[in-house]
Amino acid sequence: MVAASARGYDAAVTRPPRPLSAEEIDALLTADVPARLATLDRQGFPHVTPLWFIWDGGAFYLTSFPDRPHVRRLERDPRAGICVDVEEPERDNGERPNQQVRAVGTAKLFTDDGGLWTRRITRKYVTGAVADERAEQRAAQPRTVIRLAPARLVAVASV
């Protein structure tokens, strides 16, 4: 057995993550932070792409241009992972508390006809006087919707 200090941390100080409450999950999934979408290439190597998203009805919705590499990878292999996380600034004791929602599942792709999803997602991240104009500009471009309904979801926080 390897001692905790030999593994690079002090087990007496390091605490396991705690589950997020339903309120914390909701707050994280509605925050204007990007999700990180993981897709697999032909050799099975993961690629991570940051994207804006909406959580709706138990699924993540993201949009992207149809010719983007992550969309092409999902067309070949729809298995995907996603992570949404936030981290607080470092505390005096060296801790950096964080919260994260991670999920895996099979992505479904479809055309964002009429730009509905793109508008919703844009309005989550762009606010103020230009929000509607920017949402319309983005929705006017051809986009593919990526829908990821989690087969497994983990929502945890550090201290």
C-alpha positions as CSV (number, residue, x, y, z in Angstrom):
1,M,0.0,0.0,0.0
2,V,1.3,3.5,-0.9
3,A,1.2,6.1,1.8
4,A,-0.9,9.1,1.1
5,S,2.1,11.5,1.2
6,A,3.8,9.3,-1.5
7,R,0.8,9.9,-3.8
8,G,1.3,13.6,-3.6
9,Y,-1.3,14.7,-1.1
10,D,-2.1,14.5,2.5
11,A,-5.2,12.3,3.0
12,A,-5.9,13.9,6.3
13,V,-6.3,17.3,4.6
14,T,-7.9,16.1,1.3
15,R,-11.6,15.5,1.5
16,P,-13.6,13.5,-1.1
17,P,-16.0,15.5,-3.3
18,R,-19.5,16.0,-2.1
19,P,-22.7,15.7,-4.2
20,L,-24.2,18.9,-5.4
21,S,-27.7,19.8,-4.3
22,A,-30.4,20.2,-6.9
23,E,-30.2,23.9,-6.4
24,E,-26.5,23.9,-7.0
25,I,-26.8,21.8,-10.1
26,D,-29.5,24.2,-11.4
27,A,-27.3,27.3,-10.7
28,L,-24.3,25.7,-12.4
29,L,-26.2,24.6,-15.5
30,T,-27.8,28.1,-15.9
31,A,-24.5,30.0,-15.3
32,D,-23.0,31.6,-18.4
33,V,-19.9,29.4,-18.4
34,P,-19.1,27.2,-21.4
35,A,-19.5,23.4,-21.5
36,R,-16.6,21.3,-22.6
37,L,-17.7,18.7,-25.1
38,A,-15.5,15.6,-25.6
39,T,-15.7,13.7,-28.9
40,L,-13.7,10.8,-30.2
41,D,-11.6,10.8,-33.4
42,R,-11.2,7.8,-35.8
43,Q,-8.4,6.4,-33.6
44,G,-10.5,6.7,-30.4
45,F,-8.6,9.7,-29.0
46,P,-10.7,12.3,-27.2
47,H,-10.9,15.9,-28.4
48,V,-12.4,18.6,-26.1
49,T,-14.2,21.7,-27.5
50,P,-15.6,24.5,-25.4
51,L,-19.2,25.5,-26.5
52,W,-22.1,27.5,-25.2
53,F,-25.1,25.3,-24.1
54,I,-28.6,25.2,-22.7
55,W,-29.8,22.5,-20.2
56,D,-33.4,21.8,-21.0
57,G,-35.6,18.8,-20.2
58,G,-32.8,16.7,-18.9
59,A,-30.5,17.2,-21.9
60,F,-27.7,19.5,-23.0
61,Y,-28.3,21.4,-26.2
62,L,-25.4,23.0,-28.1
63,T,-25.2,24.4,-31.6
64,S,-22.3,24.6,-34.0
65,F,-21.5,25.1,-37.7
66,P,-22.2,21.8,-39.5
67,D,-18.6,21.5,-40.9
68,R,-16.8,21.8,-37.6
69,P,-14.5,18.9,-36.6
70,H,-16.5,18.1,-33.4
71,V,-19.7,17.8,-35.4
72,R,-18.0,15.5,-38.0
73,R,-16.6,13.3,-35.2
74,L,-20.1,13.0,-33.7
75,E,-21.5,12.0,-37.1
76,R,-19.0,9.1,-37.2
77,D,-19.2,8.2,-33.5
78,P,-22.0,9.8,-31.4
79,R,-20.5,8.8,-28.0
80,A,-19.7,12.0,-26.1
81,G,-18.9,13.5,-22.8
82,I,-19.5,16.9,-21.4
83,C,-18.3,18.9,-18.4
84,V,-19.5,22.2,-17.0
85,D,-17.4,23.5,-14.1
86,V,-16.6,26.6,-12.1
87,E,-13.7,27.2,-9.7
88,E,-13.4,29.9,-7.1
89,P,-10.2,31.9,-6.6
90,E,-7.5,30.4,-4.4
91,R,-8.1,30.6,-0.7
92,D,-5.4,31.5,1.9
93,N,-5.0,27.7,2.6
94,G,-4.3,26.9,-1.0
95,E,-7.7,25.4,-1.8
96,R,-9.6,26.3,-4.9
97,P,-13.2,25.1,-4.4
98,N,-15.0,23.9,-7.5
99,Q,-18.3,22.6,-8.7
100,Q,-18.7,20.4,-11.7
101,V,-21.4,18.5,-13.6
102,R,-20.0,15.7,-15.9
103,A,-22.0,13.5,-18.2
104,V,-21.7,10.9,-20.9
105,G,-24.1,9.8,-23.5
106,T,-25.0,9.4,-27.1
107,A,-25.3,12.6,-29.0
108,K,-28.2,13.2,-31.5
109,L,-27.6,15.7,-34.3
110,F,-30.2,17.7,-36.2
111,T,-30.5,20.9,-38.1
112,D,-31.4,24.0,-36.1
113,D,-34.3,24.9,-38.4
114,G,-35.4,28.5,-37.8
115,G,-32.5,29.0,-35.3
116,L,-34.6,28.3,-32.2
117,W,-31.8,26.7,-30.2
118,T,-29.1,29.1,-31.4
119,R,-31.2,32.0,-30.3
120,R,-31.9,30.5,-26.9
121,I,-28.3,29.7,-26.3
122,T,-27.0,33.1,-27.5
123,R,-29.4,34.9,-25.2
124,K,-28.0,32.9,-22.2
125,Y,-24.5,34.2,-22.9
126,V,-25.0,37.6,-24.6
127,T,-26.9,40.2,-22.6
128,G,-27.6,43.9,-22.8
129,A,-28.6,46.1,-25.8
130,V,-27.0,43.8,-28.4
131,A,-28.4,40.5,-27.2
132,D,-31.3,40.3,-29.6
133,E,-29.3,41.5,-32.6
134,R,-26.5,39.1,-31.9
135,A,-29.0,36.2,-31.4
136,E,-30.6,36.9,-34.7
137,Q,-27.2,37.1,-36.5
138,R,-26.1,33.8,-35.1
139,A,-29.5,32.2,-35.8
140,A,-29.4,33.2,-39.4
141,Q,-26.4,31.0,-40.0
142,P,-26.8,27.3,-40.8
143,R,-26.2,25.4,-37.6
144,T,-26.4,21.9,-36.3
145,V,-27.9,21.1,-32.9
146,I,-26.1,18.7,-30.6
147,R,-28.4,17.1,-28.1
148,L,-26.8,15.1,-25.3
149,A,-29.1,13.3,-22.9
150,P,-26.9,11.9,-20.2
151,A,-26.7,8.1,-19.8
152,R,-24.7,8.9,-16.6
153,L,-24.4,12.3,-14.8
154,V,-22.1,13.1,-11.9
155,A,-22.5,16.4,-10.0
156,V,-19.9,17.1,-7.3
157,A,-18.1,19.9,-5.5
158,S,-14.9,20.2,-3.5
159,V,-14.9,21.5,0.0
